[in-house]
Every structure is written in C-alpha cells, then in structure tokens.
Amino acid sequence: MNTLLDFSRIQAGRVDAAYRLTDLPRLTADLASVFRAAIEEAGLRFKVEIDNLGEPVCVDHDMWEKIVLNLLSNAFKFTFQGEIEVRLERRGDRACLTVRDTGTGIPASAIRRHLLAPARRQQSQDSQGHAGGFPGA
C-alpha cells in the first residue's frame, strides 16, 4: 500500500525526491540481479542489457529501486515460460528503462491491483489487456 501511495504522490507531483548523480547502469544491474536466481530457477531466460550511458544520471535511488523492482516483480508474476529482459539505454539526453517479458500480461481490469502488489506467481486465465514495458526514466 505504501508503494501505491508513493506512486500516487509521484504522479501528482507531490514527492520530495533526493536526486543525486548516480552510475545508473550499475545501480540498475544490481537491482536486476536480485531477481536472477528466482527467474532462472523458474526455468525462464533472464537477459540484462545495460548500455554505458556515458555519464552519471541524477535519480532518486529509492524511487528508482521501487520502479525497477516493481516492474521485475510483475514480469515474474505473469511469466511462466520464455524470458524476462531488462534493458537500459541512452536515448538522446535521457535514460530509457524497458522491462519486457513473454508473460500472459495483466488483464486491463486488474492493472491497478496487480502492478504494486508484492511478488507472487499465479496462473492467469485472461491474457487480454497485456501490460507493456516501461519506457522512460
């Protein structure tokens, strides 16, 4: 619930972020590594493609961690075969994070409920409303 409130505050522009220069490729790779064992143990391929951004990026570490871990948690919950991929790349003057998977997707009616729920794998009968990756940083 706290994470949902955090994201609501971010969307409303009411968050006190603590931005600092960060080696974003390293931070992102470290966060992604938290899921490697569980993903591979489930028989899935896990690809992490992190480009050198060429310079440090100003981010709030707590917010970045929540974003990356929530995206990976949801990919893991809804992917039962295939792969999960994390990609960080530079696009112009921005860093772009994408989490892509071959999962069933999250039914459109359940997106708000599932996106911020704790990681738990469950079979989904409804493959409609597939939630896409997360562009932008």
URFENGI-V310210 format. One line per field, one symbol per residue. ss: DSSP state (A for helix, B for strand, O for the rest). psi: psi as a letter, one per 20 degrees, with the letter a starting at -180 (. if undefined). burial: I if it has 9 or more other ideal C-beta (glycine too) atoms within 8 Angstrom, else O. A space follows every 10 residues. Layout:
# URFENGI-V310210
ss: ???
psi: ???
burial: ???
This chain:
# URFENGI-V310210
ss: OAAAAAAAAA AOOOOOOOBB BBOAAAAAAA AAAAAAAAAA AOOOBBBBBB OOOOOOBBBB AAAAAAAAAA AAAAAAAOOO OOBBBBBBBB BOOBBBBBBB BOOOOOOAAA AAAAAOOOOO OOOOOOOOOO OOOOOOO
psi: hhgggghghg hiklqnqmpq pqnhgggggg ghhhiggggh hjjqqopooo qpiiqqqoqo gggggggghg ghghgghjoi qcrppppprp ockqpoppoq rkairpphij ghghhjqqpp pqpphojqkp paaoqq.
burial: OOIOOIIOII OOOOOOOOOO OIOIIOIIIO IIOOIIOOII OIOIOIIIII OOIOOOIOII IOIIIIIIII IIIIIIIIIO OIIIIIIIII OOOOIIIIIO IOIIIIIOOI IOOIIOOOOO OOOIOOOOIO OOOIOOI
